[in-house]
């Protein structure tokens, strides 16, 4: 039945409780406060298989912690006081050979061995030592002795040798027993002596084993939990080394939780007999992750002997051996993944599902390999050569790993894609890789440093080309003070390098291949010293606060916290003369306007005043309406997230006051032109001197006719009004540069401009040509004084009139009435006299 991984959530044992095996095979529990235990069960006086062998009890003296064990712990920051609680080993018994190995078959080891026999895996047996008996061939490595001195092969008890043989005994050699993982190497670590096993020595042994290449650890022992022991187990987990441990033989004596088997990251292993029932001595509870054969287990013994043993000590190496089989075909499998796969592939025993008697169930080695995706080895095919690596792209990447690279070469389809070590950067496997063709592999670089050779391995071996390397570059940061720059760039920004150096010399800097980007645009970099650079801001089309990145030989560093602030640029405004009273629509031309926040009223300003309104037409054009209150030259500024545009002559408007005026009451203009009007200026001045007046660019506009006034003083002008063909009222305004002031109406009046004769007798009858101005379509009638005259039109503006008779002589004037009813005004040219002389 499929199992899940169990969170043991175990309570720690009371300090001082230790476990001891009895000569009869039962396990006793020493009471609280006991500092050492007596232990038997590993045959001290072994008999050949088939003859029961009982162990003499170990001495009750506490085994002291060795100096070498203390040194290992101290080297990893684990302090101990030299007094160490004792762990004990747990096993009993004696009897025969392979046909006696019911446990080998119970865990489906024969099927598992068609997939894996443990090649290239080192299993540390942390125990009483491992003797170099013939069952191991040359596969016992030099280990260590943390009780006395030596290489860990001085097994005075036999327990460690027996445990190791369950794992690693040679198969098919017509001798002894069959190991579950017959091709593993054994790393012996002696931590037990007559009297027990100091738990701090056990902790030191775990650390030593991890540091010396162990890939699996077996611990067929147990005791109280200690900080040093827990730290060591955590260290193994962090190093990717799985641990199997026995859960203890004291089911009938308090069923205490033993450590390290009680830790969550250890596979706590209970024992079953050949009927798959829980061995009566095997402890139970949440600390049991799985069960394995542990009653009547055939083992090797020093001096080329073979014995049978019983206990959870014999169950645990079944699990350690299965772990080794898995690590051989799946080197990258993690301890957590192994624990999950062991639970998922176990054969359910007892009540359905996980229970405290059997944990997830009976270990199944073949099922474990299948759960991890390992299959039986294919039949041998034709030999293939080792791969050839010819190039890697890119050639550099971040020290933190994660760079996607393409490896080119040949022979890549022969690479085992399930072997994470098939592609290596130096000695470190790629984080992942994919064989895309026979000539290409894509891989994710692991973390690393310096230049590392790229190696691709297949069944024939590793690629040999040592010239293809991948160089690790530190991601460099840029620290600088936020700087405002124009869109045209060119500003030199001092930068402090973080996260590494830029090279101790200019030559070294060149070798580091350091470039910079501002907002993704390449920037020029100059070396200053190992930690300082000068970066020249590039031109930008964006007005924004842009971040800087240093690129170390293709490795982009983090974006800077500070910013290169590209402000917009204003290159022209039109018109440049605006009404100081506001309301002038101005076209602003420039660059970087796409970054303007249209909802920000202060984004477009005239001097210190916000525009009345503005519209961003595009990235280079804004239309804005000027506010009231402007005077003189006023800079126009546009603001974005990158800053404000600079004040320049081209970005300046000149505000002119709208000037009004008054004229004397009753002022009219003669339609004949030439009327001189004095204007009293209001709303401002026209200059204190004629020179200032000229600079103010002041003109008059009468209707549509432009008039050049004459300066009188700062507040007075004179203007000669032009003629008008009709009697009409026209608006007269002062134009201050281009700013038009308020209008004053000027009325044109019709006038007589000349008479061909200006006298006649009272009898009348003389023909007089009367010239007029402002008559429009023509006069409706003429009068000499109050007497109407008969007139006929001649040329334009000229009429021939017969002087009417009057009753008395004297001066008078000629007038006319227009078709609209307007009566001409008196002028000197209209004067006429009657005489009484013939």
Residue pairs with C-beta under 8 A, 6 or more apart in sequence:
1 346
1 347
1 348
1 352
1 353
1 361
2 344
2 345
3 343
3 344
3 345
3 346
3 348
3 353
3 354
3 360
3 361
4 340
4 343
4 344
4 354
4 360
5 336
5 339
5 340
5 343
6 286
6 289
6 343
6 354
6 359
6 360
7 264
8 262
8 263
8 264
8 268
8 286
8 287
8 289
9 264
9 286
10 257
10 262
10 263
10 264
10 285
10 286
10 287
11 257
12 224
12 225
12 257
12 259
12 262
13 224
13 225
13 256
13 257
13 258
13 259
13 262
14 32
14 224
15 32
15 85
15 224
16 30
16 31
16 32
16 33
16 34
16 35
16 85
16 224
17 29
17 30
17 31
17 32
17 34
17 224
17 256
18 29
18 30
18 34
18 36
18 37
18 85
18 86
18 87
18 88
18 196
18 223
18 224
19 27
19 28
19 29
19 30
19 37
19 39
19 87
19 88
19 90
19 222
19 223
19 248
19 249
19 250
19 256
19 258
20 27
20 28
20 29
20 30
20 37
20 38
20 39
20 40
20 88
21 27
21 28
21 39
21 40
21 41
21 42
21 55
21 88
21 89
21 90
21 91
21 92
21 249
21 311
22 28
22 40
22 41
22 57
23 40
23 41
23 54
23 55
23 56
23 57
23 92
24 54
24 92
25 41
25 92
25 93
25 249
25 281
25 310
25 311
26 249
26 252
26 253
26 281
27 41
27 90
27 248
27 249
27 250
27 252
27 253
27 281
27 311
28 250
28 253
29 250
29 253
29 254
29 256
30 37
35 62
35 83
35 85
35 86
36 60
36 61
36 62
36 63
36 86
36 195
36 196
37 60
37 86
37 88
37 196
37 223
38 57
38 58
38 59
38 60
38 88
38 195
38 196
39 57
39 58
39 88
39 89
39 90
39 196
40 54
40 55
40 56
40 57
40 58
40 92
41 55
41 89
41 90
41 91
41 92
41 93
41 159
41 249
41 309
41 310
41 311
41 313
42 55
42 89
42 91
42 128
42 157
42 158
42 159
42 162
42 309
42 313
43 53
43 54
43 55
43 93
43 94
43 158
43 301
43 307
43 309
44 55
44 56
44 157
44 158
45 53
45 54
45 55
45 56
46 53
46 94
46 158
46 301
46 305
46 307
47 53
47 94
47 307
48 94
48 305
48 306
49 94
49 95
49 96
49 97
49 100
49 298
49 306
49 307
49 308
50 94
50 95
50 96
51 94
51 95
52 93
52 94
52 95
53 93
53 94
53 307
54 92
55 92
58 157
58 194
58 195
58 196
59 194
59 195
60 195
61 194
61 195
62 86
62 195
62 196
62 198
63 86
63 147
63 192
63 193
63 194
63 195
63 196
63 197
63 198
63 201
64 82
64 198
65 80
65 82
65 83
65 84
65 198
65 200
65 201
66 146
66 147
66 148
66 201
68 144
68 145
68 146
68 149
68 204
69 146
69 191
69 198
69 200
69 201
69 203
69 204
69 205
70 80
70 82
70 200
70 204
72 146
72 204
72 207
72 208
73 79
73 80
73 200
73 203
73 204
73 207
73 228
76 207
76 231
76 235
78 203
78 227
78 228
78 231
78 232
80 200
80 228
84 198
84 199
84 200
84 201
84 226
85 198
85 199
85 223
85 224
85 226
86 195
86 196
86 197
86 198
86 199
86 223
87 192
87 196
87 197
87 198
87 199
87 202
87 221
87 222
87 223
87 258
88 196
88 197
88 221
88 222
88 223
89 127
89 128
89 157
89 159
89 192
89 197
89 220
89 221
89 313
90 220
90 221
90 222
90 246
90 248
90 249
90 311
90 312
90 313
91 159
91 162
91 220
91 309
91 310
91 311
91 313
91 314
92 309
92 310
92 311
93 296
93 307
93 308
93 309
93 310
94 307
94 308
94 309
95 296
95 298
95 307
95 308
96 298
96 306
96 308
97 176
97 177
97 298
97 306
98 104
98 177
98 178
98 298
100 177
100 296
100 298
100 308
101 177
101 178
101 297
101 298
102 274
102 293
102 296
103 166
103 274
103 292
103 293
103 294
103 297
103 314
103 318
104 110
104 178
104 180
106 274
106 276
106 293
106 362
107 180
107 292
107 293
107 318
107 322
107 362
107 363
107 364
107 365
108 364
108 365
108 366
108 367
109 178
109 180
109 321
109 365
109 366
111 365
111 366
112 180
112 322
112 325
112 365
112 366
112 368
112 369
113 171
113 180
113 182
113 325
114 376
114 377
115 325
115 329
115 366
115 369
115 374
115 375
115 376
115 377
116 181
116 325
116 326
116 328
116 329
116 369
116 374
117 171
117 181
117 182
117 183
117 325
117 328
118 168
118 181
118 182
118 183
118 184
118 321
118 324
118 325
118 327
118 328
119 183
119 184
119 328
120 328
120 331
121 181
121 184
121 185
121 215
121 216
121 324
121 327
121 328
122 141
122 184
122 185
122 186
122 187
122 213
122 214
122 215
122 216
123 164
123 167
123 168
123 181
123 184
123 185
123 186
123 187
123 214
123 215
123 216
123 217
123 218
123 320
123 321
123 324
124 143
124 186
124 187
124 188
124 189
124 205
124 209
124 214
124 216
124 217
124 218
125 160
125 163
125 164
125 167
125 186
125 187
125 188
125 189
125 218
125 317
126 189
126 191
126 202
126 205
126 206
126 209
126 217
126 218
126 219
126 221
127 155
127 159
127 160
127 163
127 164
127 188
127 189
127 190
127 191
127 192
127 218
127 219
127 220
127 221
128 155
128 156
128 157
128 158
128 159
128 160
128 161
128 190
128 192
128 193
129 143
129 145
129 152
129 153
129 154
129 155
129 156
129 157
129 160
129 161
129 188
129 190
129 192
130 136
130 140
130 143
130 152
130 153
130 155
130 160
130 161
130 164
130 186
130 188
131 153
131 154
131 155
131 158
131 161
131 302
131 303
132 140
132 153
133 161
133 165
133 300
133 301
133 302
133 303
133 304
134 175
134 176
134 304
135 165
135 168
135 169
135 170
135 175
135 176
135 177
135 179
135 300
136 164
136 165
136 168
136 169
136 170
136 186
136 300
137 170
139 168
139 183
139 184
139 185
139 186
140 153
140 164
140 185
140 186
140 188
141 185
141 186
141 187
141 188
142 151
142 152
143 151
143 152
143 153
143 187
143 188
143 189
143 190
143 212
144 150
144 151
144 152
144 188
144 189
144 190
144 205
144 208
144 212
145 151
145 152
145 154
145 190
146 189
146 190
146 191
146 201
146 204
146 205
146 208
147 190
147 191
147 192
147 193
147 201
148 154
148 190
148 193
150 190
151 188
152 187
152 188
152 189
152 190
153 188
154 190
155 161
155 188
155 190
155 302
156 193
156 194
157 192
157 194
158 301
158 302
158 307
159 192
159 220
159 313
160 188
160 190
160 192
161 299
161 300
161 301
161 302
162 299
162 300
162 301
162 307
162 309
162 314
163 218
163 220
163 299
163 313
163 314
163 316
163 317
164 186
164 188
164 218
164 300
164 317
165 176
165 177
165 179
165 299
165 300
166 179
166 180
166 297
166 299
166 314
166 317
166 318
166 321
167 179
167 180
167 181
167 184
167 186
167 218
167 317
167 320
167 321
167 324
168 179
168 181
168 182
168 184
168 185
168 186
168 321
169 176
169 177
169 178
169 179
169 182
169 300
170 176
170 179
170 182
171 178
171 179
171 182
172 178
176 300
176 306
177 298
177 299
177 300
177 306
179 321
180 317
180 318
180 321
180 322
180 325
180 365
181 321
181 322
181 324
181 325
181 328
183 328
184 216
184 321
184 324
184 328
187 209
187 212
187 213
187 214
189 205
189 208
189 209
190 205
191 197
191 198
191 201
191 202
191 204
191 205
191 221
192 221
197 221
197 223
199 223
199 224
199 226
199 228
199 229
199 259
200 226
200 228
200 229
202 219
202 221
202 223
202 229
202 232
202 260
203 226
203 228
203 229
203 231
203 232
204 228
204 232
206 217
206 219
206 229
206 232
206 233
206 235
206 236
206 243
206 260
207 232
207 235
207 236
209 217
209 236
209 241
210 217
210 235
210 236
210 239
210 241
214 241
215 241
215 324
215 327
215 331
216 241
216 242
216 243
216 244
216 320
216 323
216 324
216 327
217 236
217 241
217 242
217 243
217 244
217 320
218 243
218 244
218 245
218 316
218 317
218 320
219 243
219 244
219 245
219 246
219 260
219 261
219 266
219 316
220 245
220 246
220 311
220 312
220 313
220 314
220 316
220 317
221 245
221 246
221 313
222 245
222 246
222 247
222 248
222 258
222 259
222 260
222 261
222 262
223 258
223 259
224 259
225 259
225 260
225 262
225 263
226 259
229 259
229 260
230 259
230 263
233 243
233 260
233 263
233 265
233 266
234 265
236 242
236 243
236 265
236 335
237 243
237 265
237 335
240 334
240 335
241 335
242 267
242 323
242 327
242 335
242 338
242 339
243 260
243 265
243 266
243 267
243 335
244 266
244 267
244 269
244 316
244 317
244 319
244 320
244 323
245 260
245 261
245 266
245 267
245 268
245 269
245 316
246 258
246 261
246 268
246 269
246 311
246 312
246 313
246 315
246 316
247 258
247 261
247 262
247 268
247 269
247 270
247 282
247 283
247 287
247 288
247 312
248 256
248 258
248 261
248 282
248 283
248 312
249 271
249 281
249 282
249 283
249 311
249 312
250 256
250 258
250 281
250 283
251 280
251 281
251 282
251 283
251 284
252 280
252 281
255 283
255 284
255 285
256 283
257 283
257 285
257 287
258 283
258 287
260 266
261 268
261 269
261 287
261 312
261 316
262 268
262 287
265 335
265 336
265 339
267 289
267 290
267 319
267 323
267 338
267 339
267 342
268 287
268 288
268 289
268 290
268 359
269 288
269 289
269 290
269 291
269 292
269 312
269 315
269 316
269 318
269 319
269 363
270 278
270 279
270 282
270 283
270 284
270 288
270 290
270 291
270 292
270 294
270 312
270 315
270 357
270 358
270 359
271 278
271 279
271 281
271 282
271 291
271 292
271 293
271 294
271 295
271 310
271 311
271 312
271 314
271 315
272 278
272 279
272 282
272 291
272 292
272 293
272 294
272 295
272 315
272 349
272 358
272 362
273 279
273 293
273 294
273 295
273 296
274 293
274 295
274 296
276 349
276 362
278 284
278 291
278 350
278 357
278 358
279 294
279 295
279 310
279 312
281 310
281 311
281 312
282 291
282 294
282 312
282 315
283 312
284 356
284 357
285 356
286 356
288 356
288 357
288 358
288 359
289 339
289 342
289 343
289 359
289 360
290 319
290 342
290 343
290 346
290 358
290 359
290 360
290 361
290 362
290 363
291 315
291 349
291 358
291 359
291 361
291 362
291 363
292 315
292 316
292 318
292 319
292 362
292 363
293 314
293 315
293 318
294 310
294 311
294 312
294 313
294 314
294 315
295 310
295 314
296 308
296 310
297 308
297 309
297 310
297 314
298 306
298 307
298 308
299 306
299 307
299 308
299 309
299 314
300 306
301 307
318 363
318 365
319 342
319 363
321 365
322 342
322 363
322 365
322 368
323 338
323 342
325 365
325 368
325 369
326 333
326 338
326 341
326 368
326 369
326 372
326 374
327 333
329 369
329 372
329 374
330 372
330 373
330 374
330 418
331 419
331 420
331 421
332 420
332 421
332 429
333 341
333 372
337 372
341 368
341 371
341 372
342 360
342 363
342 368
343 354
343 359
343 360
344 360
344 371
345 364
345 367
345 368
345 370
345 371
346 359
346 360
346 361
346 362
346 363
346 364
346 367
347 361
347 362
347 364
347 367
348 358
348 360
348 361
349 357
349 358
349 361
349 362
350 357
350 358
351 357
354 360
373 418
383 460
384 411
384 414
384 458
384 459
384 460
385 411
385 460
386 411
386 457
386 458
386 460
386 461
386 462
386 463
386 464
387 409
387 410
387 411
387 412
387 414
387 415
387 456
387 457
387 458
387 462
387 463
388 409
388 410
388 411
388 463
388 464
388 465
389 407
389 408
389 409
389 454
389 455
389 456
389 463
389 465
389 468
390 408
390 409
390 410
390 465
390 468
391 407
391 408
391 409
391 468
392 405
392 406
392 407
392 408
392 454
392 468
392 469
392 470
393 405
393 406
393 408
394 403
394 405
394 554
395 469
395 470
395 471
395 554
396 403
396 470
396 471
396 472
396 473
396 513
396 552
396 553
396 554
396 555
397 403
397 405
397 445
397 470
397 471
397 472
397 473
397 554
397 555
398 445
398 472
398 473
398 474
398 475
398 555
399 447
399 448
399 449
399 472
399 473
399 474
399 475
400 447
400 475
401 431
401 444
401 445
401 446
401 447
401 448
402 431
402 444
402 445
403 444
403 445
403 555
404 442
404 443
404 444
404 445
405 442
405 443
405 444
405 445
405 470
406 440
406 441
406 442
407 423
407 440
407 441
407 442
407 443
407 454
407 456
407 468
408 439
408 440
409 439
409 456
409 463
409 465
410 438
410 439
411 438
411 456
411 458
412 435
412 437
412 438
412 439
412 440
412 441
412 456
413 435
413 437
413 438
414 458
414 459
414 460
415 422
415 423
415 435
415 441
415 456
415 457
415 458
416 422
416 458
416 459
417 433
417 434
417 435
419 457
420 429
420 430
420 432
421 429
421 457
422 429
422 433
422 456
422 457
422 458
423 429
423 430
423 433
423 441
423 443
423 454
423 455
423 456
423 457
424 430
424 454
424 455
424 456
424 457
425 445
425 446
425 448
425 452
425 453
425 454
425 470
426 448
426 452
426 453
428 446
428 447
428 448
428 452
429 446
430 443
430 444
430 445
430 446
431 443
431 444
431 445
431 446
432 443
432 444
433 441
433 442
433 443
433 444
434 441
434 442
434 443
435 441
436 442
441 456
445 470
445 472
448 470
448 472
449 472
450 471
450 472
451 469
451 470
451 471
451 472
452 469
452 470
452 471
452 472
453 466
453 468
453 469
454 463
454 468
454 469
454 470
455 462
455 463
456 462
456 463
457 463
471 553
473 512
473 552
473 553
473 554
473 555
474 499
474 500
474 552
474 555
475 499
475 500
475 552
475 555
475 556
475 557
475 558
476 497
476 498
476 499
476 500
476 502
476 514
476 550
476 552
476 557
477 497
477 498
477 499
477 550
477 557
477 558
477 560
478 495
478 496
478 497
478 498
478 516
478 533
478 535
478 548
478 549
478 550
478 557
478 560
479 495
479 496
479 497
479 498
479 560
479 561
479 562
480 493
480 494
480 495
480 496
480 535
480 548
480 560
480 562
481 494
481 562
482 545
482 562
482 563
482 564
482 565
483 491
483 493
483 537
483 562
483 564
483 565
484 565
484 567
484 642
484 643
485 491
485 493
485 537
485 564
485 565
485 566
485 567
486 566
486 567
486 569
486 646
487 539
487 540
487 541
487 543
487 566
487 567
487 568
487 569
487 591
487 592
488 539
488 569
489 536
489 537
489 538
489 539
489 540
490 536
490 537
490 539
491 536
491 537
492 534
492 535
492 536
492 537
493 534
493 535
493 536
493 537
493 548
493 564
494 528
494 532
494 533
494 534
495 516
495 532
495 533
495 534
495 535
495 548
495 550
496 531
496 532
497 530
497 531
497 532
497 533
497 550
499 557
499 558
500 552
501 530
501 531
502 509
502 512
502 514
502 527
502 529
502 530
502 531
502 532
502 533
503 509
503 510
503 511
503 512
503 514
503 527
503 530
504 530
506 527
509 527
512 552
512 553
513 552
513 553
513 554
514 525
514 533
514 550
514 551
514 552
514 553
515 522
515 523
515 525
515 550
515 551
516 522
516 523
516 524
516 525
516 533
516 535
516 548
516 549
516 550
516 551
517 523
517 548
517 549
517 551
517 556
518 535
518 537
518 538
518 540
518 546
518 547
518 548
518 564
519 540
519 542
519 544
519 546
519 547
519 564
519 566
521 538
521 539
521 540
522 538
523 535
523 536
523 537
523 538
523 548
524 535
524 536
524 538
525 533
525 534
525 535
525 536
525 550
526 533
526 534
526 535
526 536
527 533
528 534
533 550
535 548
537 564
537 566
540 546
540 566
540 592
541 591
541 592
541 619
542 566
542 592
542 594
542 595
542 642
543 566
543 567
543 568
543 569
543 591
543 592
543 593
543 594
543 595
543 596
543 640
543 641
543 642
543 643
544 566
544 595
544 640
544 641
544 642
545 563
545 564
545 565
545 566
545 641
545 642
545 643
546 563
546 564
546 565
546 566
546 642
547 559
547 560
547 563
547 564
548 559
548 560
548 562
548 563
548 564
549 556
549 557
549 558
549 559
549 560
550 556
550 557
551 557
563 642
565 641
565 642
565 643
566 592
566 642
566 643
567 592
567 639
567 640
567 642
567 643
567 644
567 645
567 646
568 590
568 591
568 592
568 593
568 595
568 596
568 638
568 639
568 640
568 642
568 643
568 644
568 645
569 590
569 591
569 592
569 645
569 646
570 588
570 589
570 590
570 636
570 637
570 638
570 645
570 646
570 648
570 650
570 651
571 589
571 590
571 591
571 650
571 651
572 588
572 589
572 590
572 650
572 651
573 586
573 587
573 588
573 589
573 636
573 650
573 651
573 652
573 653
574 586
574 587
574 589
575 584
575 586
575 653
575 738
576 652
576 653
576 654
577 653
577 654
577 655
577 656
577 737
577 738
577 739
578 584
578 586
578 606
578 626
578 630
578 634
578 653
578 654
578 655
578 656
578 739
579 626
579 630
579 655
579 656
579 658
579 739
580 628
580 629
580 630
580 631
580 655
580 656
580 657
580 658
580 739
581 628
581 657
581 658
582 612
582 625
582 626
582 627
582 628
582 629
582 630
583 612
583 625
583 626
583 628
584 625
584 626
584 739
585 623
585 624
585 625
585 626
586 623
586 624
586 625
586 626
586 636
586 653
587 621
587 622
587 623
588 604
588 621
588 622
588 623
588 624
588 636
588 638
589 620
589 621
590 620
590 622
590 638
590 645
590 651
591 619
591 620
592 619
592 638
592 640
592 642
592 645
593 616
593 618
593 619
593 620
593 621
593 622
593 638
593 640
594 616
594 618
594 619
595 640
595 641
595 642
596 603
596 604
596 616
596 622
596 638
596 639
596 640
597 603
597 640
597 641
598 614
598 615
598 616
600 639
601 610
601 611
602 610
602 639
603 614
603 638
603 639
603 640
604 610
604 611
604 614
604 622
604 624
604 636
604 637
604 638
604 639
605 611
605 636
605 637
605 639
606 624
606 626
606 627
606 630
606 634
606 635
606 636
606 653
607 630
607 634
607 635
609 627
609 629
609 630
610 627
611 624
611 625
611 626
611 627
612 624
612 625
612 626
612 627
613 624
613 625
614 622
614 623
614 624
614 625
615 622
615 623
615 624
616 622
617 623
622 638
624 636
626 653
626 655
630 653
630 655
631 655
631 657
632 654
632 655
633 652
633 653
633 654
633 655
634 652
634 653
634 654
634 655
635 647
635 648
635 651
635 652
636 645
636 651
636 652
636 653
637 644
637 645
637 647
637 651
638 644
638 645
639 645
645 651
654 737
656 696
656 736
656 737
656 738
656 739
657 683
657 684
657 736
657 739
658 683
658 684
658 736
658 739
658 740
658 741
658 742
659 681
659 682
659 683
659 684
659 686
659 698
659 734
659 736
659 741
660 681
660 682
660 683
660 734
660 741
660 742
660 744
661 679
661 680
661 681
661 682
661 717
661 732
661 734
661 741
661 744
662 679
662 680
662 682
662 744
663 677
663 678
663 679
663 680
663 744
663 746
664 678
667 677
667 746
668 675
668 746
668 747
668 748
668 749
668 825
669 675
669 677
669 721
669 724
669 746
669 747
669 748
669 749
670 721
670 723
670 748
670 749
670 751
670 773
670 774
670 825
670 827
671 723
671 724
671 725
671 726
671 727
671 748
671 749
671 750
671 751
671 773
671 774
672 723
672 751
672 753
672 773
672 774
672 827
673 720
673 721
673 722
673 723
673 724
673 773
674 720
674 721
674 723
675 720
675 721
676 718
676 719
676 720
676 721
677 718
677 719
677 720
677 721
677 746
678 712
678 716
678 717
678 718
679 700
679 709
679 716
679 717
679 718
679 719
679 734
680 715
680 716
681 714
681 715
681 716
681 717
681 734
683 741
683 742
684 736
685 714
685 715
686 693
686 696
686 698
686 711
686 714
686 715
686 717
687 693
687 694
687 695
687 696
687 698
687 711
687 714
688 714
690 711
693 711
696 736
696 737
697 736
697 737
698 709
698 717
698 734
698 735
698 736
698 737
699 706
699 707
699 708
699 709
699 734
699 735
700 706
700 707
700 708
700 709
700 717
700 719
700 732
700 733
700 734
700 735
701 707
701 732
701 733
701 735
701 740
702 721
702 722
702 730
702 731
702 732
702 746
703 730
703 731
705 722
707 719
707 720
707 721
707 722
709 717
709 718
709 719
709 734
710 717
710 718
710 719
711 717
712 718
717 734
719 732
721 746
723 773
724 730
724 748
724 773
724 774
725 773
725 774
725 776
726 748
726 774
726 775
726 776
727 747
727 748
727 749
727 750
727 774
727 775
727 776
727 818
727 820
727 822
728 747
728 748
729 745
729 746
729 747
729 748
730 745
730 746
730 748
731 743
731 744
731 745
731 746
732 743
732 744
732 745
732 746
733 740
733 741
733 742
733 743
733 744
734 740
734 741
735 741
748 774
749 774
749 822
749 824
749 825
750 772
750 773
750 774
750 775
750 776
750 816
750 818
750 822
750 823
750 824
750 825
751 772
751 773
751 774
751 824
751 825
751 827
751 829
751 830
752 770
752 771
752 772
752 773
752 813
752 814
752 815
752 816
752 824
752 827
752 829
752 830
753 771
753 772
753 773
753 797
753 827
753 829
754 770
754 771
754 829
755 768
755 769
755 770
755 771
755 814
755 829
755 830
755 832
756 767
756 768
756 769
756 770
757 766
757 768
758 768
758 831
758 832
758 833
759 832
759 833
759 834
759 835
760 766
760 768
760 803
760 832
760 834
760 835
761 809
761 834
761 835
761 836
761 837
761 838
762 805
762 806
762 807
762 808
762 809
762 834
762 835
762 836
763 805
764 802
764 803
764 804
764 805
764 806
765 802
765 803
765 805
766 802
766 803
767 800
767 801
767 802
767 803
768 800
768 801
768 802
768 803
768 814
768 832
769 794
769 798
769 799
769 800
769 801
770 782
770 791
770 798
770 799
770 800
770 801
770 814
770 816
771 797
771 798
771 799
771 829
772 779
772 797
772 798
772 799
772 816
772 824
773 797
774 818
774 822
774 824
775 797
775 816
775 818
776 818
776 819
776 820
777 819
778 793
778 819
779 791
779 799
779 816
779 817
779 818
779 819
780 816
780 817
780 818
780 819
780 821
781 788
781 791
781 816
781 817
782 788
782 789
782 791
782 799
782 801
782 814
782 815
782 816
783 789
783 814
783 815
783 816
784 801
784 803
784 804
784 806
784 812
784 814
784 832
785 806
785 812
785 813
785 832
787 804
787 805
787 806
788 804
789 801
789 802
789 803
789 804
789 814
790 801
790 802
790 804
791 799
791 800
791 801
791 802
792 799
792 800
793 799
793 800
794 800
799 816
801 814
803 832
806 812
806 834
808 834
808 836
809 833
809 834
809 835
809 836
810 833
810 834
811 831
811 832
811 833
811 834
812 831
812 832
812 833
812 834
813 826
813 830
813 831
813 832
814 830
814 832
815 823
815 824
815 826
815 830
816 823
816 824
817 823
817 824
818 824
824 830
